[in-house]
């Protein structure tokens, strides 16, 4: 499934790759442009974060935005779990009926983390799951 990026997202990914040396697979930009969610190539999180978080901090300073990194995955289940991290995800089941829905079992104490401030985390999970795997909805159980 191909991901189509707008000009801003492409520019942010180019800057991300320049600063970190890690392949960025996708970028979600908030309306104000002050928050970015970057999907990092599988296995590249450590290098993208850098020692003590210095590499990602350098990127944040360069683009003047808060950045959240998500590691890419080969399966929709692993990908959805990665987007919802650091919430403790016990299980992800993808159901294909009229719509394709990912049902995510999250620790009760971590529901707030999985939802995020103003629903940002679950919204990002829905957008990214659709863009990368054609999943219509992500629901917490």
C-alpha positions as CSV (number, residue, x, y, z in Angstrom):
1,X,0.0,0.0,0.0
2,X,1.6,3.3,-1.1
3,X,1.7,6.4,1.1
4,X,1.2,9.7,-0.6
5,X,2.9,12.6,1.2
6,X,2.3,16.3,0.8
7,X,5.2,18.8,0.2
8,X,5.5,19.6,4.0
9,X,5.7,16.0,5.0
10,X,8.3,15.3,2.3
11,X,10.4,18.2,3.5
12,X,10.2,17.0,7.1
13,X,11.2,13.5,6.1
14,X,14.2,14.8,4.1
15,X,15.3,16.8,7.1
16,X,14.7,13.8,9.4
17,X,16.9,11.6,7.2
18,X,19.5,14.3,7.0
19,X,19.8,14.8,10.8
20,X,19.4,11.1,11.9
21,X,20.7,9.1,8.9
22,X,17.6,6.9,9.4
23,X,15.0,6.2,6.7
24,X,11.6,7.9,7.5
25,X,8.7,6.0,6.0
26,X,5.8,8.4,6.7
27,X,5.1,11.8,8.4
28,X,1.9,13.1,9.9
29,X,1.9,16.9,10.4
30,X,-0.6,18.6,12.7
31,X,-2.6,21.5,11.4
32,X,-0.4,24.1,13.2
33,X,2.7,22.2,12.1
34,X,4.0,22.2,15.6
35,X,3.8,18.4,16.1
36,X,5.1,15.7,13.8
37,X,4.7,11.9,13.9
38,X,7.5,10.2,12.0
39,X,7.3,6.5,11.0
40,X,10.8,5.1,11.2
41,X,12.1,2.2,9.3
42,X,12.0,-1.1,11.2
43,X,15.1,-1.4,13.3
44,X,16.0,2.3,13.1
45,X,14.5,3.6,16.4
46,X,17.7,3.5,18.4
47,X,19.7,5.4,15.9
48,X,16.9,7.9,15.3
49,X,16.6,8.6,19.0
50,X,20.4,8.7,19.5
51,X,22.3,8.5,22.8
52,X,20.3,10.2,25.5
53,X,17.8,11.3,22.9
54,X,20.2,13.8,21.4
55,X,19.6,12.9,17.8
56,X,15.8,13.3,17.9
57,X,16.2,16.5,20.0
58,X,18.5,17.9,17.3
59,X,15.9,17.2,14.7
60,X,13.1,18.8,16.9
61,X,15.3,21.9,17.2
62,X,15.9,22.1,13.5
63,X,12.2,21.8,12.5
64,X,10.9,23.7,15.6
65,X,8.3,21.0,16.4
66,X,7.6,18.3,18.9
67,X,8.3,14.9,17.3
68,X,7.0,11.5,18.1
69,X,8.6,8.5,16.5
70,X,6.9,5.2,15.6
71,X,8.7,2.1,14.4
72,X,7.4,0.6,11.2
73,X,6.3,-3.1,11.1
74,X,5.6,-5.8,8.6
75,X,2.2,-6.8,10.0
76,X,-0.8,-4.5,10.7
77,X,-1.1,-6.0,14.3
78,X,2.5,-5.1,15.1
79,X,2.2,-1.7,13.4
80,X,-0.9,-0.7,15.4
81,X,0.8,-1.8,18.6
82,X,3.8,0.3,17.8
83,X,1.7,3.4,17.1
84,X,-0.1,3.0,20.5
85,X,3.2,2.6,22.4
86,X,4.0,3.2,25.2
87,X,0.6,1.8,26.1
88,X,0.7,-1.9,27.1
89,X,-0.9,-3.6,24.1
90,X,-1.8,-7.2,24.9
91,X,-3.3,-8.2,21.6
92,X,-4.4,-6.8,18.2
93,X,-7.0,-8.6,16.1
94,X,-7.8,-7.4,12.6
95,X,-11.4,-8.2,11.5
96,X,-12.5,-8.0,7.9
97,X,-16.2,-7.8,7.5
98,X,-17.9,-4.8,5.8
99,X,-15.0,-2.7,7.1
100,X,-11.5,-3.7,8.2
101,X,-11.2,-3.0,12.0
102,X,-8.2,-3.5,14.3
103,X,-9.5,-4.4,17.8
104,X,-6.8,-3.6,20.3
105,X,-6.7,-5.0,23.8
106,X,-4.9,-2.5,26.0
107,X,-4.2,-2.7,29.8
108,X,-7.0,-1.0,31.6
109,X,-4.5,1.4,33.2
110,X,-3.1,2.4,29.8
111,X,-6.4,3.3,28.0
112,X,-5.6,7.0,28.6
113,X,-2.1,6.6,27.1
114,X,-3.5,4.7,24.1
115,X,-6.1,7.5,23.5
116,X,-3.7,10.3,24.1
117,X,-4.3,14.0,24.8
118,X,-7.4,15.1,23.0
119,X,-7.4,11.7,21.3
120,X,-4.2,12.4,19.3
121,X,-2.7,9.0,19.7
122,X,-5.7,6.9,18.7
123,X,-6.4,9.3,15.8
124,X,-2.8,8.9,14.6
125,X,-3.2,5.1,14.9
126,X,-6.4,5.3,12.8
127,X,-4.8,7.5,10.1
128,X,-1.6,5.5,9.9
129,X,-3.3,2.1,10.0
130,X,-5.4,3.2,7.0
131,X,-2.5,4.7,5.1
132,X,-0.2,1.6,5.6
133,X,-2.6,-1.3,5.8
134,X,-6.0,-0.2,4.6
135,X,-7.6,-0.5,8.0
136,X,-10.7,1.5,8.3
137,X,-10.8,1.9,12.1
138,X,-8.9,1.1,15.3
139,X,-10.9,0.4,18.4
140,X,-9.7,-0.2,22.0
141,X,-11.2,-3.1,23.9
